[in-house]
Amino acid sequence: MATASVARTRNDVSFLSRQSVRTRIWTTFVLVIVGIGALALMLPVWFMFITSLKPAGVAVAGYPIKWFPWTTEMGLGPLATFVPVQPLWANYVEAHVFMKWLTVYRNTIVVSTVTAIGDVVSAVFVAYGFARFRAPMRNFMFTCLLATLMIPFAVRLVPEYLGFARLGLVNTFAPLMLPGWLGAAFFIFLLRQFFTTIPMAMDEAAIIDGAGPLRVLWQVLVPQIRPALIVVAISGFTYNWNDFLRPLLYLNSADMRTAAVALSYFNAMYGGTPFHLMMAGALVMLIPVLGLFFALQRYYIQGVVISGVKG
């Protein structure tokens, strides 16, 4: 019996050892694949960076691509050599002078922040109503809300513009910010799914303690869906930060341009496409969005994961 027990123990240890080796091999393989994918995703950003430091004439010229901006190729074929070239950090200064970054940043941050706040507030109230209140045709109205996701923006463009024009809101920030405060269908759907996963017993306990609907919402439910609120806020901010068509359509004054529109005016001013300046401007345009994401990435990833599991 003792011999059999020792043999079984050795077999168990051997099996666990093999499992451990397999786990390490699989983990290493996954990390390598993820690392390669991350490098592939970073290549466009690196290309933007090196292009932003090149002279105008060679910004995107020449193949194969030279991945280091401080070297240039002299000669042809096997006799070619690389010599150092000073990176042109002055491109960022020139782009700053043309784009008026401080004004552009102010406009874009104001529009994106106010709209993102509106996305969160409106989505919370509407989603709370759909998730917690009983009303006639509630499911039908929710279905109609989801159906609006299938309406292309181009279909709504003309009537939306005519409406804002008759209200005298063209060349103001209102047409860019008001839609966020009227509710976005996808954000409402996302938060409604979160609300439905919270037990009604929590609402009932708060009501027994004397809490009204608003107090139940802000003190009981909202703290539990904070990751989802972060997802809505970051998504709304990023969408409006990158939005090009609406600002181009509604804003006529140069002092009211947002970042995406300001970048597009390089072509008109330079009589061509100054890629080195556009890349410099685009990189600076990325900084606030990246900073926001990295500051809140833990909550954002948590919200995305939970929404995928609960949805």
Contacts in CASP RR format, 6 or more apart in sequence:
PFRMAT RR
TARGET T0000
AUTHOR 0000-0000-0000
METHOD contacts of the structure
MODEL  1
MATASVARTRNDVSFLSRQSVRTRIWTTFVLVIVGIGALALMLPVWFMFI
TSLKPAGVAVAGYPIKWFPWTTEMGLGPLATFVPVQPLWANYVEAHVFMK
WLTVYRNTIVVSTVTAIGDVVSAVFVAYGFARFRAPMRNFMFTCLLATLM
IPFAVRLVPEYLGFARLGLVNTFAPLMLPGWLGAAFFIFLLRQFFTTIPM
AMDEAAIIDGAGPLRVLWQVLVPQIRPALIVVAISGFTYNWNDFLRPLLY
LNSADMRTAAVALSYFNAMYGGTPFHLMMAGALVMLIPVLGLFFALQRYY
IQGVVISGVKG
45 283 0 8 1.000
45 286 0 8 1.000
46 67 0 8 1.000
47 65 0 8 1.000
47 67 0 8 1.000
48 279 0 8 1.000
48 282 0 8 1.000
48 283 0 8 1.000
49 69 0 8 1.000
49 279 0 8 1.000
49 283 0 8 1.000
50 66 0 8 1.000
50 67 0 8 1.000
50 68 0 8 1.000
50 69 0 8 1.000
51 59 0 8 1.000
51 60 0 8 1.000
51 69 0 8 1.000
51 275 0 8 1.000
51 276 0 8 1.000
51 279 0 8 1.000
52 91 0 8 1.000
52 92 0 8 1.000
52 276 0 8 1.000
52 277 0 8 1.000
52 279 0 8 1.000
52 280 0 8 1.000
52 281 0 8 1.000
52 283 0 8 1.000
53 69 0 8 1.000
53 70 0 8 1.000
53 87 0 8 1.000
53 88 0 8 1.000
53 89 0 8 1.000
53 91 0 8 1.000
53 276 0 8 1.000
54 69 0 8 1.000
54 88 0 8 1.000
54 91 0 8 1.000
54 276 0 8 1.000
55 88 0 8 1.000
55 276 0 8 1.000
56 274 0 8 1.000
56 276 0 8 1.000
58 72 0 8 1.000
59 274 0 8 1.000
59 275 0 8 1.000
59 276 0 8 1.000
59 279 0 8 1.000
60 275 0 8 1.000
66 72 0 8 1.000
66 73 0 8 1.000
69 85 0 8 1.000
69 87 0 8 1.000
70 84 0 8 1.000
70 85 0 8 1.000
70 86 0 8 1.000
70 87 0 8 1.000
71 82 0 8 1.000
71 83 0 8 1.000
71 84 0 8 1.000
71 85 0 8 1.000
72 82 0 8 1.000
72 83 0 8 1.000
72 85 0 8 1.000
73 80 0 8 1.000
73 81 0 8 1.000
73 82 0 8 1.000
74 80 0 8 1.000
74 81 0 8 1.000
74 82 0 8 1.000
74 83 0 8 1.000
75 81 0 8 1.000
88 276 0 8 1.000
91 276 0 8 1.000
91 277 0 8 1.000
91 280 0 8 1.000
92 280 0 8 1.000
92 281 0 8 1.000
92 284 0 8 1.000
94 277 0 8 1.000
94 280 0 8 1.000
95 101 0 8 1.000
95 277 0 8 1.000
95 278 0 8 1.000
95 280 0 8 1.000
95 281 0 8 1.000
95 284 0 8 1.000
96 284 0 8 1.000
98 266 0 8 1.000
98 269 0 8 1.000
98 277 0 8 1.000
99 259 0 8 1.000
99 262 0 8 1.000
99 263 0 8 1.000
99 281 0 8 1.000
100 262 0 8 1.000
101 281 0 8 1.000
101 284 0 8 1.000
103 255 0 8 1.000
103 257 0 8 1.000
104 257 0 8 1.000
104 258 0 8 1.000
104 259 0 8 1.000
104 262 0 8 1.000
105 259 0 8 1.000
105 288 0 8 1.000
107 173 0 8 1.000
107 256 0 8 1.000
107 257 0 8 1.000
107 258 0 8 1.000
108 241 0 8 1.000
108 258 0 8 1.000
108 259 0 8 1.000
108 260 0 8 1.000
109 288 0 8 1.000
110 173 0 8 1.000
111 173 0 8 1.000
111 176 0 8 1.000
111 177 0 8 1.000
111 240 0 8 1.000
111 247 0 8 1.000
111 258 0 8 1.000
112 236 0 8 1.000
112 237 0 8 1.000
112 238 0 8 1.000
112 240 0 8 1.000
112 241 0 8 1.000
113 237 0 8 1.000
114 173 0 8 1.000
114 177 0 8 1.000
115 176 0 8 1.000
115 177 0 8 1.000
115 179 0 8 1.000
115 180 0 8 1.000
115 181 0 8 1.000
115 236 0 8 1.000
115 237 0 8 1.000
115 240 0 8 1.000
116 232 0 8 1.000
116 233 0 8 1.000
116 234 0 8 1.000
116 236 0 8 1.000
116 237 0 8 1.000
116 240 0 8 1.000
117 233 0 8 1.000
118 177 0 8 1.000
118 180 0 8 1.000
118 181 0 8 1.000
118 183 0 8 1.000
119 180 0 8 1.000
119 183 0 8 1.000
119 184 0 8 1.000
119 187 0 8 1.000
119 232 0 8 1.000
119 233 0 8 1.000
119 235 0 8 1.000
119 236 0 8 1.000
120 187 0 8 1.000
120 229 0 8 1.000
120 232 0 8 1.000
120 233 0 8 1.000
121 181 0 8 1.000
122 180 0 8 1.000
122 181 0 8 1.000
122 182 0 8 1.000
122 183 0 8 1.000
122 184 0 8 1.000
122 187 0 8 1.000
122 188 0 8 1.000
123 183 0 8 1.000
123 184 0 8 1.000
123 187 0 8 1.000
123 188 0 8 1.000
123 190 0 8 1.000
123 191 0 8 1.000
123 232 0 8 1.000
124 191 0 8 1.000
124 217 0 8 1.000
124 222 0 8 1.000
124 229 0 8 1.000
125 217 0 8 1.000
126 183 0 8 1.000
126 188 0 8 1.000
126 192 0 8 1.000
127 187 0 8 1.000
127 188 0 8 1.000
127 189 0 8 1.000
127 190 0 8 1.000
127 191 0 8 1.000
127 192 0 8 1.000
127 194 0 8 1.000
127 195 0 8 1.000
128 191 0 8 1.000
128 195 0 8 1.000
128 217 0 8 1.000
128 221 0 8 1.000
130 138 0 8 1.000
130 141 0 8 1.000
130 142 0 8 1.000
130 188 0 8 1.000
130 192 0 8 1.000
130 195 0 8 1.000
131 192 0 8 1.000
131 195 0 8 1.000
131 196 0 8 1.000
132 195 0 8 1.000
132 200 0 8 1.000
132 203 0 8 1.000
132 213 0 8 1.000
135 141 0 8 1.000
142 192 0 8 1.000
145 185 0 8 1.000
145 188 0 8 1.000
145 189 0 8 1.000
146 185 0 8 1.000
146 189 0 8 1.000
148 185 0 8 1.000
149 185 0 8 1.000
149 186 0 8 1.000
153 245 0 8 1.000
157 245 0 8 1.000
157 249 0 8 1.000
160 175 0 8 1.000
161 170 0 8 1.000
161 175 0 8 1.000
161 249 0 8 1.000
161 250 0 8 1.000
164 170 0 8 1.000
164 174 0 8 1.000
164 175 0 8 1.000
164 250 0 8 1.000
169 175 0 8 1.000
169 178 0 8 1.000
169 250 0 8 1.000
170 250 0 8 1.000
170 252 0 8 1.000
171 250 0 8 1.000
171 251 0 8 1.000
171 252 0 8 1.000
171 253 0 8 1.000
171 256 0 8 1.000
172 250 0 8 1.000
173 251 0 8 1.000
173 256 0 8 1.000
175 246 0 8 1.000
175 250 0 8 1.000
176 240 0 8 1.000
176 243 0 8 1.000
176 246 0 8 1.000
176 247 0 8 1.000
176 250 0 8 1.000
176 251 0 8 1.000
176 258 0 8 1.000
184 236 0 8 1.000
187 232 0 8 1.000
187 235 0 8 1.000
187 236 0 8 1.000
190 228 0 8 1.000
190 231 0 8 1.000
190 232 0 8 1.000
190 307 0 8 1.000
191 225 0 8 1.000
191 228 0 8 1.000
191 229 0 8 1.000
191 232 0 8 1.000
193 307 0 8 1.000
193 310 0 8 1.000
193 311 0 8 1.000
194 225 0 8 1.000
194 228 0 8 1.000
194 306 0 8 1.000
194 307 0 8 1.000
194 310 0 8 1.000
195 221 0 8 1.000
195 225 0 8 1.000
197 310 0 8 1.000
198 221 0 8 1.000
198 224 0 8 1.000
198 225 0 8 1.000
202 220 0 8 1.000
202 221 0 8 1.000
203 216 0 8 1.000
203 220 0 8 1.000
203 221 0 8 1.000
206 212 0 8 1.000
206 215 0 8 1.000
206 216 0 8 1.000
206 219 0 8 1.000
206 220 0 8 1.000
207 216 0 8 1.000
211 219 0 8 1.000
211 220 0 8 1.000
222 229 0 8 1.000
226 299 0 8 1.000
227 299 0 8 1.000
227 300 0 8 1.000
227 302 0 8 1.000
227 303 0 8 1.000
227 306 0 8 1.000
228 303 0 8 1.000
228 306 0 8 1.000
228 307 0 8 1.000
230 296 0 8 1.000
230 299 0 8 1.000
230 300 0 8 1.000
230 303 0 8 1.000
231 299 0 8 1.000
231 300 0 8 1.000
231 303 0 8 1.000
231 304 0 8 1.000
231 307 0 8 1.000
234 292 0 8 1.000
234 293 0 8 1.000
234 296 0 8 1.000
234 300 0 8 1.000
237 289 0 8 1.000
237 292 0 8 1.000
238 289 0 8 1.000
238 292 0 8 1.000
238 293 0 8 1.000
241 259 0 8 1.000
241 260 0 8 1.000
241 285 0 8 1.000
241 288 0 8 1.000
241 289 0 8 1.000
242 260 0 8 1.000
242 289 0 8 1.000
243 258 0 8 1.000
243 260 0 8 1.000
244 260 0 8 1.000
244 261 0 8 1.000
244 264 0 8 1.000
247 257 0 8 1.000
247 258 0 8 1.000
247 260 0 8 1.000
247 261 0 8 1.000
248 261 0 8 1.000
248 264 0 8 1.000
251 257 0 8 1.000
251 258 0 8 1.000
251 261 0 8 1.000
257 265 0 8 1.000
259 285 0 8 1.000
260 285 0 8 1.000
263 278 0 8 1.000
263 281 0 8 1.000
263 282 0 8 1.000
263 285 0 8 1.000
266 272 0 8 1.000
266 273 0 8 1.000
266 274 0 8 1.000
266 277 0 8 1.000
266 278 0 8 1.000
267 273 0 8 1.000
270 277 0 8 1.000
293 300 0 8 1.000
END
